[in-house]
Amino acid sequence: MSIAPHQQPISVQAYLDGEKLARRKHEFVAGAIYAMAGATANHNRIATNATGSLYSQLRGKTCEVFNSDMKVRVRQKHDTRFYYPDASVVCEPNAQTETFHDRPVVIVEVISESTRRTDEHEKRDAYLSIDSLCVYVILASSSASAVVYRRRDEGFHRETYLGIDAVILLPEIEGSLALAEVYAKVKFEPIIEED
């Protein structure tokens, strides 16, 4: 019987140094790195539309939006994580030389069936632990719909938005996300019902 070699955790600095040279992006969870898979055309349309909408609303204001090339660092009691959200809004940025932000106010993720478990559980729990975060938006890639976690005095409250006419108000940044704009040019796969 052979024993698989034990993988040593990677340090935060080794991860950050490696990401500067990497050909593809990796997320970092408690010393382990995970390569990110390529996204579909619909995923990219939705993410780009959301980022573009937020960018046009925030132009000239203190807060700014970043696309999926900017990491968010999540420092938890027992570990540190780095994720690449599809979009993030930051009002208190890190230094210009940093490749990540610590204090996002809004985070947007586009989910598919393959990323649903991670985005709705692991990432959600990590993101909601960030003190500065006010809103976590999860956009579906299979329909014009969103789940939003919004900070209230008693904790985060879950909201659901359905249909192309829905608008997610974001008074926290004096903006909004209209699903008609977020899902522009997105073609959904028809749902095939079984007999």
N, C-alpha and C positions, 0 to 999 in steps of 0.2 A: 504494500500500500504506500502510495506517495502522498506527501503533504504539500499542498500548494504554498508557495512562499507568501509570507505576510507582507502586505503593502504598507510601507511607512507613510504616515500622513505627510502631506506637502505643506510647507509653511506658507503663510499669506504672501510674504515677499517673493518666494520662489514662484508662486502662482502668478503674481502680478508681473514679474520679470518675464515669465514664459509667455504670458498673453501678448506682450509687446512684440514678440517674434512669431507667434503662432499664425498659421495660415487660416485656421478656423477658430471660432470662438468657443470658449469653455466656461461653464459655470463652476463655482467652487462652493462646496458644502462641507464644512468641518474637516478640512484637510484632504478631501477627495475632489478630483476634477471630473467633469462630465462634458464630453463634446456635444455641441448643439447641432441638431440636424437641420438641414435646409428646410425652408418654408415654402408652401405652395403659393401660386400666384394670388389666390384669394386672400390668403393670410397677409401677404405683402401689401396688397391693395388696401385692406382694412387698416393695417398698421400705418401705412403712409397717409391715408386719408385722415386718420385720427391725429397723427402728428401734424399734418398740414393745417388742419382746422385749428388746433391749439396754437400753432405757430402764428397764424394770422390774427388770432384774438389777443395774443400776448405781446405782439410787436410793440416796442416802445415802453413796455411795462417792466417792473422789477423781476417778475418771475419769467422763466424761459423753459421751453420744451426741448427735450433731447430724444433722439431716436434710439433704435436698438443697438447702436454701437457704444453707448455709454452704460457702464455698469452701475448698479446700486449696491452699496455695501450694507449688510445687515449684521449688526453686532448683537449677539444674544448672550445670555449668561454663560453658556457653556461652549459656544462656538461662534465662528465668523463665517458669513456667506457672501458671495458675490453673484448677483443675477444680472442678466441683460433683459430688462423689460422692453416690450415693444415701444413704449413711450413713457417718459417720466417728466413731470414738471417740478422744477426746483426754484425756490425763491431765495435760498441761502446756499449758493454754490460753494464747492470745495475750491481749492487753488486751481488756477488755469492749467497747471501742469499735471493735475491728477487725471486718471482714467476712470474715475468713479465718483459718485456723489453719496453723501451720508444722510442728507436731509430732504428727500423728496416730499412733495406735498400731495401730488397725484401720481399714481402709477397705473398704466394701461397694459393689459396683456390680451392678446388674441389667442383663443383656445381652439383646439381641434380635439377629436376623439383621442388622438395619441398623446396630447399634452394635458388633457382634462384633469387627471388625477394630481399631477404636479401643480398645475396652476390653481386648482380649487382647494388644495389641501396644504401641501408643503410650502409653496410660495405664498399663498394667502396667509398662513400662520406666521411666516417670517416677516412678510411686509407689514402685517397689522401690528407687529411688535416695534415698528419704527415710530419713535415719539413724534416726529414731524408730520407723519402721513395723515392726511385728512380723508382721502378717497382712493379706493382701489377699484378699478373698472375692469371687468372681465367681459370682453366682446366675443361672441360666438362667431365661428367661421362658417357654420352650416345654416344660419338663419339670421335675420335682422333682429338681434336680441342681445341684451346685456344684463349682467348681474353686477351690482355696485355695492361695495361695503363703505359706508360713510361713518366717520367718527362723530359720536354724540357724547354728551356728558357721561352717560352710563356705559360707554363702550361703542363698538362698531355695530351699525344697524344695516341689515341686508335689504336692498331694493331691487326690484326686477323691472326691466323695460322691454316691451315686446312690440315689434312692428316698425315699419319704416318711418312712421310718423312720430315715433317717440323721441323725446329730447331729454338728455341727461343734463340737468342744471348743475353748474359747478360754481356756486357763489364764493367758494373758498378762494378761487383765483379769478373771479369776475368773468367767468366764461361758461361754455356749455358744449356738449357734443350732441349734435343732431344726427340720429341714426341714418337719415336720408343722405347726409353728407359722408358719414363714415362708411356706408355701404355703397357708395356711388361706383358704378361699373362692376360690381360684384355679381357674379352669376352663381346661384346656388344649384347644387346637384338636386335633381328631383328625388323625392322620397318614394322608394318602392315599397309598397305594402305587400306583405305575404298573405296568401289565401289561408 
